[in-house]
Amino acid sequence: MKCPKCGSENVTVSVVNEVKLKNKHKGVLYYLFVWWWWAPIKWLVFTVPALLIAIFGHKKQKAVNIQKTVCCCQNCGHTWNK
C-alpha cells in the first residue's frame, strides 16, 4: 500500500474502535396511548419511588461501537481511512 501524500510503502494499517452514545427514544404510539395517562398517575401516586427511579434508574443512552480501518504513513505521518 502506498501513501497518497509522499508515495512511501512504509504504511501501518490498524483497526480503531470508536464508541458513540446513542439516545433511546420511545415511539409515537407510546406517547399517544400510554404516556398521557401514565405520567400524571406516576407522579401523583408514586412521587418518591418515581424520583428514586429518575435519579438512580437506567440511563437513556446506549453505547455503540464502530470499528474503522485507519492507515498511517511511518515516513510523513499522514493518516487516512481505508
GUKE-614348 format. One line per 5 residues: their letters; for each residue x negated, y, z negated of N, C-alpha, C, O. Coordinates in nm, 4 decimals, padded with zeros to 6 digits. Atoms other than C-alpha are relative to their C-alpha. Layout:
<zators>
A = X:Y:Z:X:Y:Z:X:Y:Z:X:Y:Z  ...
</zators>
This chain:
<zators>
MKCPK = -00.0852:-00.1171:00.0000:00.0000:00.0000:00.0000:-00.0897:00.1234:00.0000:-00.1923:00.1261:-00.0679  00.0791:-00.1220:-00.0128:-00.1302:00.3463:00.0884:00.0700:00.1152:-00.0700:00.1927:00.1244:-00.0720  -00.0515:-00.1232:00.0602:-00.0897:00.6716:-00.0987:00.0404:00.0951:00.1124:-00.0389:00.1191:00.2035  -00.0420:-00.0919:-00.1063:00.1154:00.9139:00.1157:-00.0722:00.1344:-00.0055:-00.0724:00.2087:00.0927  00.0661:-00.1299:00.0141:-00.0840:01.2095:-00.0174:-00.1451:-00.0040:00.0478:-00.1869:00.0805:00.1269
CGSEN = 00.1428:00.0034:-00.0335:-00.4503:01.1018:00.0151:-00.0376:-00.1181:00.0885:-00.1489:-00.1203:00.1411  00.0281:00.1144:-00.0854:-00.4281:00.7708:00.2079:-00.0832:-00.1088:-00.0648:-00.1302:-00.1988:00.0047  00.0815:00.0984:00.0708:-00.6122:00.5689:-00.0576:00.0771:-00.1312:-00.0174:00.1999:-00.1311:-00.0253  -00.0583:00.1321:00.0244:-00.5495:00.1943:-00.1054:00.0005:-00.0355:-00.1486:00.0529:-00.1404:-00.1860  00.0103:00.0252:00.1438:-00.6159:00.2178:-00.4822:00.1293:00.0465:-00.0682:00.1336:00.1537:-00.1286
VTVSV = -00.1337:-00.0357:00.0490:-00.2484:00.2183:-00.5891:00.0467:-00.1047:-00.1008:00.0310:-00.2247:-00.0783  -00.0574:00.0879:00.1019:-00.0871:00.0716:-00.9026:00.1523:00.0083:00.0075:00.2094:00.1171:00.0141  -00.1462:00.0066:-00.0036:00.2756:-00.0421:-00.8925:00.0475:-00.0532:-00.1344:-00.0002:-00.1567:-00.1810  -00.0516:00.0448:00.1296:00.4696:-00.0688:-01.2194:00.1505:00.0216:-00.0057:00.2067:00.1017:00.0690  -00.1440:-00.0114:00.0212:00.8282:-00.1097:-01.3371:00.0229:00.0841:-00.1247:-00.0327:00.0554:-00.2307
VNEVK = -00.0295:-00.0909:00.1105:00.9625:00.1691:-01.5595:00.1455:-00.0186:-00.0395:00.2335:-00.0229:00.0465  -00.1353:00.0166:00.0522:01.2688:00.1230:-01.7809:00.0483:00.1337:-00.0547:-00.0131:00.1886:-00.1462  -00.0592:-00.1242:00.0480:01.4851:00.4339:-01.8290:00.1301:-00.0333:-00.0717:00.2083:-00.1164:-00.0255  -00.1220:00.0206:00.0775:01.7596:00.4461:-02.0922:00.0817:00.1283:00.0055:00.0331:00.2358:-00.0294  -00.0913:-00.1140:-00.0037:02.0577:00.6758:-02.0386:00.1221:-00.0325:-00.0847:00.1637:-00.1480:-00.0941
LKNKH = -00.1203:00.0180:00.0801:02.3567:00.7280:-02.2645:00.1219:00.0276:00.0866:00.1284:00.1286:00.1567  -00.1232:-00.0126:-00.0766:02.6980:00.6775:-02.1072:00.1150:00.0135:-00.0991:00.1266:-00.0669:-00.1917  -00.1140:-00.0211:00.0882:03.0112:00.8120:-02.2762:00.1126:-00.0954:00.0343:00.1421:-00.1198:00.1513  -00.1162:00.0858:-00.0204:03.3027:00.5770:-02.3258:00.1247:00.0885:-00.0023:00.1403:00.1728:-00.0907  -00.1239:-00.0769:-00.0070:03.6391:00.7228:-02.2239:00.1181:-00.0952:00.0004:00.1094:-00.2076:00.0498
KGVLY = -00.1228:00.0769:-00.0047:03.9896:00.5973:-02.2742:00.0750:00.0364:00.1280:00.0552:00.1443:00.1839  -00.0731:-00.0223:-00.1236:04.2224:00.5667:-01.9776:00.1209:00.0893:-00.0182:00.1584:00.1227:-00.1306  -00.1176:-00.0870:00.0000:04.5213:00.7811:-01.8858:00.1183:-00.0702:-00.0658:00.1956:-00.0072:-00.1380  -00.1126:00.0727:00.0590:04.7668:00.5081:-01.9861:-00.0063:-00.0011:-00.1523:00.0976:00.0036:-00.2180  00.0143:-00.0044:00.1457:04.6264:00.5054:-02.3410:00.0559:00.1309:-00.0538:00.1307:00.1305:-00.1516
YLFVW = -00.0475:-00.1296:00.0480:04.6944:00.8785:-02.3800:00.1500:00.0186:00.0227:00.2155:00.0865:-00.0564  -00.1431:-00.0146:-00.0267:05.0428:00.8535:-02.2254:00.0861:-00.0847:-00.0939:00.1907:-00.0393:-00.1403  -00.0851:00.0921:00.0727:05.1698:00.5529:-02.4199:-00.0378:-00.0199:-00.1460:00.0481:-00.0601:-00.2245  00.0428:00.0317:00.1363:04.9661:00.5272:-02.7425:-00.0427:00.1234:-00.0777:00.0030:00.1433:-00.1902  00.0641:-00.1059:00.0764:04.7745:00.8385:-02.8406:00.0968:00.1031:-00.0568:00.0784:00.1493:-00.1694
WWWAP = -00.0893:-00.1075:00.0418:05.0631:01.0857:-02.8633:00.0756:-00.0337:-00.1271:00.1111:00.0577:-00.2015  -00.0675:00.0354:00.1255:05.2328:00.8894:-03.1445:-00.0969:-00.0578:-00.1014:-00.0702:-00.0488:-00.2213  00.0929:00.0616:00.0942:04.9319:00.7113:-03.2983:-00.0860:00.1032:-00.0729:-00.1113:00.0864:-00.1922  00.0880:-00.0987:00.0618:04.7128:01.0176:-03.3674:00.0671:00.0721:-00.1174:00.0050:00.0818:-00.2232  -00.0621:-00.0656:00.1164:04.9646:01.2062:-03.5889:00.0258:-00.0964:-00.1160:00.0080:-00.0594:-00.2320
IKWLV = -00.0231:00.0978:00.1072:05.0552:00.8891:-03.7819:-00.1311:-00.0329:-00.0698:-00.1362:-00.0406:-00.1926  00.1298:00.0340:00.0580:04.6889:00.8029:-03.8321:-00.0489:00.1109:-00.0928:-00.0976:00.0820:-00.2021  00.0504:-00.1090:00.0822:04.6012:01.1474:-03.9664:00.0922:00.0331:-00.1172:00.0439:00.0818:-00.2194  -00.0897:-00.0282:00.1125:04.9119:01.1845:-04.1857:-00.0017:-00.1120:-00.1044:-00.0040:-00.0846:-00.2243  -00.0113:00.1133:00.0912:04.9226:00.8351:-04.3370:-00.1370:-00.0506:-00.0452:-00.1552:-00.0849:-00.1620
FTVPA = 00.1316:00.0589:00.0287:04.5601:00.7209:-04.3208:-00.1110:00.1054:00.0029:-00.2156:00.0820:00.0635  00.0952:-00.1097:-00.0112:04.3742:01.0502:-04.3702:-00.1392:-00.0388:-00.0486:-00.2369:-00.0202:00.0240  00.1318:00.0353:00.0543:04.0924:00.9233:-04.5927:-00.0655:-00.1128:00.0803:-00.1816:-00.0982:00.1184  00.0648:00.1023:-00.0830:04.0300:00.5969:-04.4019:-00.0342:00.0509:00.1400:-00.1368:00.0126:00.1964  00.0277:-00.0531:-00.1333:04.0530:00.7868:-04.0722:-00.1245:00.0881:-00.0022:-00.2039:00.0854:00.0918
LLIAI = 00.1211:-00.0813:00.0112:03.7897:01.0345:-04.1924:-00.1235:-00.0880:-00.0145:-00.2271:-00.0599:00.0458  00.1132:00.0916:00.0157:03.5632:00.7497:-04.3012:-00.0337:-00.0703:00.1313:-00.1511:-00.0875:00.1638  00.0248:00.0642:-00.1287:03.6061:00.5749:-03.9659:-00.0606:00.1004:00.0980:-00.1490:00.0650:00.1759  00.0533:-00.1013:-00.0907:03.5393:00.9017:-03.7805:-00.1472:00.0296:-00.0308:-00.2260:00.0565:00.0599  00.1386:-00.0295:00.0387:03.2174:00.9556:-03.9778:-00.0902:-00.1206:00.0215:-00.1964:-00.1081:00.0824
FGHKK = 00.0862:00.1180:-00.0009:03.0819:00.6000:-04.0047:00.0377:-00.1043:00.1049:-00.0266:-00.2090:00.1124  -00.0466:00.0973:-00.0980:03.2669:00.4236:-03.7223:-00.0938:-00.0115:00.1183:-00.2008:00.0495:00.1208  00.0824:00.0231:-00.1178:03.1315:00.3108:-03.3891:-00.0162:00.1288:00.0798:00.0717:00.2150:00.0801  00.0281:-00.1172:-00.0823:02.9770:00.5677:-03.1616:00.0659:-00.0176:00.1370:00.0870:-00.1298:00.1831  -00.0688:00.0055:-00.1278:03.1430:00.6544:-02.8341:-00.0976:00.0113:00.1161:-00.0622:00.0590:00.2239
QKAVN = 00.0980:-00.0004:-00.1073:02.8238:00.6216:-02.6337:-00.0602:-00.1386:00.0132:-00.0707:-00.2132:-00.0841  00.0555:00.1306:-00.0300:02.6692:00.3198:-02.4693:-00.1329:00.0206:00.0718:-00.1422:00.1055:00.1605  00.1302:-00.0108:-00.0642:02.3038:00.2756:-02.3696:-00.0007:-00.0836:00.1279:00.0385:-00.2003:00.1274  00.0082:00.0673:-00.1295:02.2500:00.1859:-02.0034:-00.1467:-00.0006:00.0424:-00.2097:00.1049:00.0502  00.1383:00.0138:-00.0441:01.9103:00.0524:-01.8895:-00.0068:00.0032:00.1521:00.0692:-00.0654:00.2205
IQKTV = 00.0228:-00.0101:-00.1434:01.7880:00.1468:-01.5420:-00.1472:-00.0295:00.0247:-00.2344:00.0357:-00.0329  00.1385:00.0357:-00.0317:01.4744:-00.0161:-01.4004:-00.0367:00.0571:00.1359:00.0360:00.0393:00.2336  00.0496:-00.0592:-00.1233:01.2724:00.1704:-01.1358:-00.1419:-00.0467:00.0246:-00.2181:-00.0673:-00.0699  00.1363:00.0336:-00.0379:00.9585:00.0732:-00.9482:-00.0719:00.1295:00.0377:-00.0278:00.2022:00.1267  00.0750:-00.1234:-00.0206:00.7008:00.3541:-00.9583:-00.1413:-00.0349:00.0445:-00.2062:-00.1208:-00.0153
CCCQN = 00.1366:00.0183:-00.0497:00.3752:00.3675:-00.7592:-00.0827:00.1207:-00.0430:-00.0346:00.2340:-00.0416  00.0893:-00.1058:00.0445:00.0778:00.5684:-00.8851:-00.1360:-00.0185:00.0662:-00.1955:-00.1259:00.0576  00.1311:00.0034:-00.0635:-00.2384:00.6503:-00.6898:-00.1066:00.0216:-00.1072:-00.0969:00.1151:-00.1867  00.1053:-00.0102:00.1011:-00.5510:00.5967:-00.9004:-00.1038:00.1067:00.0361:-00.1807:00.1485:-00.0504  00.0986:-00.1010:-00.0403:-00.7571:00.8485:-00.6995:00.0511:00.1420:-00.0215:-00.0171:00.2238:-00.0832
CGHTW = -00.0498:-00.1388:00.0083:-00.5358:01.1592:-00.6784:00.1075:00.0186:-00.1066:00.1381:00.1325:-00.1418  -00.1011:-00.0112:00.1049:-00.2684:01.0807:-00.9428:00.1405:00.0227:00.0509:00.2315:00.0457:-00.0289  -00.1351:-00.0199:-00.0585:00.0274:01.1178:-00.7051:00.0892:-00.1190:-00.0357:00.0459:-00.2338:-00.0249  -00.0954:00.1065:00.0318:00.3368:00.9184:-00.8153:00.1220:00.0132:00.0919:00.1604:00.1234:00.1311  -00.1206:00.0020:-00.0825:00.6394:00.8142:-00.6074:00.0771:-00.1283:-00.0284:00.0216:-00.2266:-00.0773
NK = -00.0854:00.1179:00.0173:00.9304:00.5711:-00.6215:-00.0124:-00.0894:00.1214:-00.0218:-00.0421:00.2347  00.0107:00.0960:-00.1093:00.9074:00.2569:-00.4159:00.1351:-00.0275:00.0579:00.1471:-00.1063:00.1517
</zators>
